[in-house]
Amino acid sequence: MPKLKIKKGDTVIVISGRDKGKTGEVLRAFPSENRVIVQGVAIARRHTRPRMGEPGGIVEKELKIHISNLAHVDPETGKPTRVGYKRLEDGRKVRFARRSGEVIDR
């Protein structure tokens, strides 16, 4: 399975596609497909029929988006950044923003 640098809970910005420039939080990651679901990005509308106990209408839901169309948001500047890895003094391996050097992992 491939290693993703984008994880659930990260704040990302869309760098290409119809939603270019939008930012949001990653709700779910699919490492085997190299795709994630981002809150408020790639929204599709589905028309549903009324069922027992459920009203009909137009339902909006987020679709999966490929990670090549996303970039991390730098915690300091709010601009897109690449991600690197480094070890801290206590031995933990953490992700950091290449633009500012700020640690992304909690």
Rosetta constraint file for C-alpha pairs under 8 A:
AtomPair CA 1 CA 31 HARMONIC 6.82 0.50
AtomPair CA 1 CA 32 HARMONIC 5.79 0.50
AtomPair CA 2 CA 31 HARMONIC 6.29 0.50
AtomPair CA 2 CA 32 HARMONIC 6.59 0.50
AtomPair CA 2 CA 34 HARMONIC 7.70 0.50
AtomPair CA 3 CA 31 HARMONIC 6.99 0.50
AtomPair CA 4 CA 31 HARMONIC 6.33 0.50
AtomPair CA 4 CA 34 HARMONIC 7.30 0.50
AtomPair CA 5 CA 83 HARMONIC 7.01 0.50
AtomPair CA 6 CA 10 HARMONIC 6.67 0.50
AtomPair CA 6 CA 29 HARMONIC 7.89 0.50
AtomPair CA 6 CA 67 HARMONIC 7.64 0.50
AtomPair CA 6 CA 72 HARMONIC 7.53 0.50
AtomPair CA 7 CA 26 HARMONIC 6.92 0.50
AtomPair CA 7 CA 28 HARMONIC 7.80 0.50
AtomPair CA 7 CA 29 HARMONIC 6.39 0.50
AtomPair CA 8 CA 25 HARMONIC 7.74 0.50
AtomPair CA 8 CA 26 HARMONIC 5.02 0.50
AtomPair CA 8 CA 27 HARMONIC 5.64 0.50
AtomPair CA 8 CA 28 HARMONIC 5.49 0.50
AtomPair CA 8 CA 29 HARMONIC 6.14 0.50
AtomPair CA 9 CA 25 HARMONIC 5.75 0.50
AtomPair CA 9 CA 26 HARMONIC 5.15 0.50
AtomPair CA 9 CA 27 HARMONIC 6.39 0.50
AtomPair CA 10 CA 25 HARMONIC 5.60 0.50
AtomPair CA 10 CA 26 HARMONIC 5.51 0.50
AtomPair CA 10 CA 72 HARMONIC 7.41 0.50
AtomPair CA 11 CA 23 HARMONIC 7.04 0.50
AtomPair CA 11 CA 24 HARMONIC 5.63 0.50
AtomPair CA 11 CA 25 HARMONIC 4.52 0.50
AtomPair CA 11 CA 26 HARMONIC 6.43 0.50
AtomPair CA 11 CA 72 HARMONIC 6.24 0.50
AtomPair CA 11 CA 73 HARMONIC 5.86 0.50
AtomPair CA 12 CA 23 HARMONIC 5.61 0.50
AtomPair CA 12 CA 24 HARMONIC 5.73 0.50
AtomPair CA 12 CA 25 HARMONIC 6.29 0.50
AtomPair CA 12 CA 26 HARMONIC 7.18 0.50
AtomPair CA 12 CA 38 HARMONIC 7.99 0.50
AtomPair CA 12 CA 70 HARMONIC 6.30 0.50
AtomPair CA 12 CA 71 HARMONIC 5.50 0.50
AtomPair CA 12 CA 72 HARMONIC 4.45 0.50
AtomPair CA 12 CA 73 HARMONIC 5.20 0.50
AtomPair CA 12 CA 80 HARMONIC 7.83 0.50
AtomPair CA 13 CA 20 HARMONIC 7.82 0.50
AtomPair CA 13 CA 21 HARMONIC 6.22 0.50
AtomPair CA 13 CA 22 HARMONIC 5.71 0.50
AtomPair CA 13 CA 23 HARMONIC 4.27 0.50
AtomPair CA 13 CA 24 HARMONIC 6.65 0.50
AtomPair CA 13 CA 70 HARMONIC 5.65 0.50
AtomPair CA 13 CA 71 HARMONIC 5.40 0.50
AtomPair CA 13 CA 72 HARMONIC 6.27 0.50
AtomPair CA 13 CA 73 HARMONIC 6.20 0.50
AtomPair CA 13 CA 80 HARMONIC 6.67 0.50
AtomPair CA 14 CA 19 HARMONIC 6.48 0.50
AtomPair CA 14 CA 20 HARMONIC 4.92 0.50
AtomPair CA 14 CA 21 HARMONIC 5.37 0.50
AtomPair CA 14 CA 22 HARMONIC 5.59 0.50
AtomPair CA 14 CA 23 HARMONIC 6.38 0.50
AtomPair CA 14 CA 69 HARMONIC 5.84 0.50
AtomPair CA 14 CA 70 HARMONIC 4.64 0.50
AtomPair CA 14 CA 71 HARMONIC 6.52 0.50
AtomPair CA 15 CA 20 HARMONIC 5.24 0.50
AtomPair CA 15 CA 21 HARMONIC 6.21 0.50
AtomPair CA 15 CA 69 HARMONIC 5.45 0.50
AtomPair CA 15 CA 70 HARMONIC 5.55 0.50
AtomPair CA 15 CA 71 HARMONIC 6.66 0.50
AtomPair CA 16 CA 20 HARMONIC 4.95 0.50
AtomPair CA 16 CA 21 HARMONIC 7.90 0.50
AtomPair CA 16 CA 69 HARMONIC 5.27 0.50
AtomPair CA 16 CA 70 HARMONIC 7.52 0.50
AtomPair CA 17 CA 69 HARMONIC 7.14 0.50
AtomPair CA 19 CA 41 HARMONIC 6.50 0.50
AtomPair CA 19 CA 42 HARMONIC 6.64 0.50
AtomPair CA 22 CA 41 HARMONIC 6.91 0.50
AtomPair CA 23 CA 40 HARMONIC 7.99 0.50
AtomPair CA 23 CA 41 HARMONIC 7.64 0.50
AtomPair CA 24 CA 38 HARMONIC 5.81 0.50
AtomPair CA 24 CA 39 HARMONIC 5.24 0.50
AtomPair CA 24 CA 40 HARMONIC 6.37 0.50
AtomPair CA 24 CA 41 HARMONIC 7.09 0.50
AtomPair CA 25 CA 38 HARMONIC 5.57 0.50
AtomPair CA 25 CA 39 HARMONIC 5.48 0.50
AtomPair CA 26 CA 36 HARMONIC 6.74 0.50
AtomPair CA 26 CA 37 HARMONIC 5.85 0.50
AtomPair CA 26 CA 38 HARMONIC 4.44 0.50
AtomPair CA 26 CA 39 HARMONIC 6.31 0.50
AtomPair CA 27 CA 36 HARMONIC 7.53 0.50
AtomPair CA 27 CA 37 HARMONIC 5.56 0.50
AtomPair CA 27 CA 38 HARMONIC 5.63 0.50
AtomPair CA 27 CA 39 HARMONIC 6.29 0.50
AtomPair CA 28 CA 36 HARMONIC 5.70 0.50
AtomPair CA 28 CA 37 HARMONIC 5.25 0.50
AtomPair CA 28 CA 38 HARMONIC 7.41 0.50
AtomPair CA 29 CA 35 HARMONIC 6.33 0.50
AtomPair CA 29 CA 36 HARMONIC 4.34 0.50
AtomPair CA 29 CA 37 HARMONIC 6.47 0.50
AtomPair CA 30 CA 34 HARMONIC 6.06 0.50
AtomPair CA 30 CA 35 HARMONIC 5.30 0.50
AtomPair CA 30 CA 36 HARMONIC 5.71 0.50
AtomPair CA 31 CA 35 HARMONIC 6.58 0.50
AtomPair CA 34 CA 66 HARMONIC 6.00 0.50
AtomPair CA 34 CA 67 HARMONIC 5.97 0.50
AtomPair CA 35 CA 64 HARMONIC 5.87 0.50
AtomPair CA 35 CA 65 HARMONIC 5.30 0.50
AtomPair CA 35 CA 66 HARMONIC 4.32 0.50
AtomPair CA 35 CA 67 HARMONIC 5.43 0.50
AtomPair CA 36 CA 64 HARMONIC 5.31 0.50
AtomPair CA 36 CA 65 HARMONIC 5.51 0.50
AtomPair CA 36 CA 66 HARMONIC 6.52 0.50
AtomPair CA 36 CA 67 HARMONIC 6.71 0.50
AtomPair CA 37 CA 41 HARMONIC 7.93 0.50
AtomPair CA 37 CA 62 HARMONIC 6.51 0.50
AtomPair CA 37 CA 63 HARMONIC 6.14 0.50
AtomPair CA 37 CA 64 HARMONIC 4.72 0.50
AtomPair CA 37 CA 65 HARMONIC 6.18 0.50
AtomPair CA 38 CA 42 HARMONIC 7.76 0.50
AtomPair CA 38 CA 62 HARMONIC 7.02 0.50
AtomPair CA 38 CA 63 HARMONIC 8.00 0.50
AtomPair CA 38 CA 64 HARMONIC 7.54 0.50
AtomPair CA 38 CA 65 HARMONIC 7.55 0.50
AtomPair CA 39 CA 62 HARMONIC 6.82 0.50
AtomPair CA 40 CA 62 HARMONIC 6.72 0.50
AtomPair CA 41 CA 62 HARMONIC 6.34 0.50
AtomPair CA 41 CA 63 HARMONIC 7.72 0.50
AtomPair CA 42 CA 62 HARMONIC 5.57 0.50
AtomPair CA 42 CA 63 HARMONIC 5.46 0.50
AtomPair CA 42 CA 64 HARMONIC 7.36 0.50
AtomPair CA 42 CA 65 HARMONIC 7.10 0.50
AtomPair CA 43 CA 60 HARMONIC 6.33 0.50
AtomPair CA 43 CA 61 HARMONIC 5.43 0.50
AtomPair CA 43 CA 62 HARMONIC 4.44 0.50
AtomPair CA 43 CA 63 HARMONIC 6.06 0.50
AtomPair CA 44 CA 60 HARMONIC 5.63 0.50
AtomPair CA 44 CA 61 HARMONIC 5.56 0.50
AtomPair CA 44 CA 62 HARMONIC 6.28 0.50
AtomPair CA 44 CA 63 HARMONIC 6.76 0.50
AtomPair CA 45 CA 58 HARMONIC 6.29 0.50
AtomPair CA 45 CA 59 HARMONIC 5.62 0.50
AtomPair CA 45 CA 60 HARMONIC 4.54 0.50
AtomPair CA 45 CA 61 HARMONIC 6.63 0.50
AtomPair CA 46 CA 58 HARMONIC 5.58 0.50
AtomPair CA 46 CA 59 HARMONIC 5.22 0.50
AtomPair CA 46 CA 60 HARMONIC 6.36 0.50
AtomPair CA 47 CA 56 HARMONIC 7.61 0.50
AtomPair CA 47 CA 57 HARMONIC 5.71 0.50
AtomPair CA 47 CA 58 HARMONIC 4.56 0.50
AtomPair CA 47 CA 59 HARMONIC 6.33 0.50
AtomPair CA 48 CA 56 HARMONIC 5.23 0.50
AtomPair CA 48 CA 57 HARMONIC 5.46 0.50
AtomPair CA 48 CA 58 HARMONIC 6.27 0.50
AtomPair CA 48 CA 59 HARMONIC 7.11 0.50
AtomPair CA 49 CA 55 HARMONIC 7.44 0.50
AtomPair CA 49 CA 56 HARMONIC 4.56 0.50
AtomPair CA 49 CA 57 HARMONIC 6.73 0.50
AtomPair CA 50 CA 54 HARMONIC 5.80 0.50
AtomPair CA 50 CA 55 HARMONIC 4.68 0.50
AtomPair CA 50 CA 56 HARMONIC 3.84 0.50
AtomPair CA 50 CA 57 HARMONIC 7.49 0.50
AtomPair CA 51 CA 55 HARMONIC 6.48 0.50
AtomPair CA 51 CA 56 HARMONIC 7.11 0.50
AtomPair CA 65 CA 69 HARMONIC 7.31 0.50
AtomPair CA 66 CA 70 HARMONIC 7.39 0.50
AtomPair CA 67 CA 71 HARMONIC 7.79 0.50
AtomPair CA 71 CA 80 HARMONIC 5.57 0.50
AtomPair CA 71 CA 81 HARMONIC 6.24 0.50
AtomPair CA 71 CA 82 HARMONIC 6.78 0.50
AtomPair CA 72 CA 80 HARMONIC 5.57 0.50
AtomPair CA 72 CA 81 HARMONIC 5.48 0.50
AtomPair CA 72 CA 82 HARMONIC 6.53 0.50
AtomPair CA 72 CA 83 HARMONIC 7.32 0.50
AtomPair CA 72 CA 97 HARMONIC 7.94 0.50
AtomPair CA 73 CA 78 HARMONIC 5.37 0.50
AtomPair CA 73 CA 79 HARMONIC 5.45 0.50
AtomPair CA 73 CA 80 HARMONIC 4.77 0.50
AtomPair CA 73 CA 81 HARMONIC 6.03 0.50
AtomPair CA 74 CA 78 HARMONIC 4.89 0.50
AtomPair CA 74 CA 79 HARMONIC 5.43 0.50
AtomPair CA 74 CA 80 HARMONIC 6.00 0.50
AtomPair CA 74 CA 81 HARMONIC 5.73 0.50
AtomPair CA 74 CA 97 HARMONIC 6.08 0.50
AtomPair CA 74 CA 99 HARMONIC 7.04 0.50
AtomPair CA 74 CA 100 HARMONIC 7.16 0.50
AtomPair CA 74 CA 102 HARMONIC 7.75 0.50
AtomPair CA 75 CA 97 HARMONIC 7.87 0.50
AtomPair CA 75 CA 102 HARMONIC 6.94 0.50
AtomPair CA 75 CA 104 HARMONIC 7.39 0.50
AtomPair CA 76 CA 100 HARMONIC 6.97 0.50
AtomPair CA 76 CA 102 HARMONIC 7.35 0.50
AtomPair CA 77 CA 100 HARMONIC 7.93 0.50
AtomPair CA 81 CA 97 HARMONIC 6.10 0.50
AtomPair CA 81 CA 98 HARMONIC 6.23 0.50
AtomPair CA 81 CA 99 HARMONIC 5.64 0.50
AtomPair CA 82 CA 97 HARMONIC 6.09 0.50
AtomPair CA 82 CA 98 HARMONIC 5.51 0.50
AtomPair CA 82 CA 99 HARMONIC 7.10 0.50
AtomPair CA 83 CA 95 HARMONIC 6.40 0.50
AtomPair CA 83 CA 96 HARMONIC 5.71 0.50
AtomPair CA 83 CA 97 HARMONIC 5.03 0.50
AtomPair CA 83 CA 98 HARMONIC 5.69 0.50
AtomPair CA 84 CA 95 HARMONIC 5.60 0.50
AtomPair CA 84 CA 96 HARMONIC 5.36 0.50
AtomPair CA 84 CA 97 HARMONIC 6.47 0.50
AtomPair CA 84 CA 98 HARMONIC 6.20 0.50
AtomPair CA 85 CA 93 HARMONIC 6.72 0.50
AtomPair CA 85 CA 94 HARMONIC 5.68 0.50
AtomPair CA 85 CA 95 HARMONIC 4.59 0.50
AtomPair CA 85 CA 96 HARMONIC 6.07 0.50
AtomPair CA 86 CA 93 HARMONIC 5.65 0.50
AtomPair CA 86 CA 94 HARMONIC 5.69 0.50
AtomPair CA 86 CA 95 HARMONIC 6.57 0.50
AtomPair CA 86 CA 96 HARMONIC 7.32 0.50
AtomPair CA 87 CA 91 HARMONIC 5.81 0.50
AtomPair CA 87 CA 92 HARMONIC 5.48 0.50
AtomPair CA 87 CA 93 HARMONIC 4.39 0.50
AtomPair CA 87 CA 94 HARMONIC 6.22 0.50
AtomPair CA 88 CA 92 HARMONIC 5.41 0.50
AtomPair CA 88 CA 93 HARMONIC 6.46 0.50
AtomPair CA 88 CA 94 HARMONIC 7.32 0.50
AtomPair CA 94 CA 103 HARMONIC 6.97 0.50
AtomPair CA 94 CA 104 HARMONIC 7.46 0.50
AtomPair CA 94 CA 105 HARMONIC 5.91 0.50
AtomPair CA 95 CA 103 HARMONIC 6.01 0.50
AtomPair CA 95 CA 104 HARMONIC 5.54 0.50
AtomPair CA 95 CA 105 HARMONIC 5.79 0.50
AtomPair CA 96 CA 101 HARMONIC 5.83 0.50
AtomPair CA 96 CA 102 HARMONIC 5.47 0.50
AtomPair CA 96 CA 103 HARMONIC 4.15 0.50
AtomPair CA 96 CA 104 HARMONIC 5.07 0.50
AtomPair CA 96 CA 105 HARMONIC 7.35 0.50
AtomPair CA 97 CA 101 HARMONIC 5.10 0.50
AtomPair CA 97 CA 102 HARMONIC 5.38 0.50
AtomPair CA 97 CA 103 HARMONIC 6.34 0.50
AtomPair CA 97 CA 104 HARMONIC 6.51 0.50
AtomPair CA 98 CA 102 HARMONIC 7.75 0.50
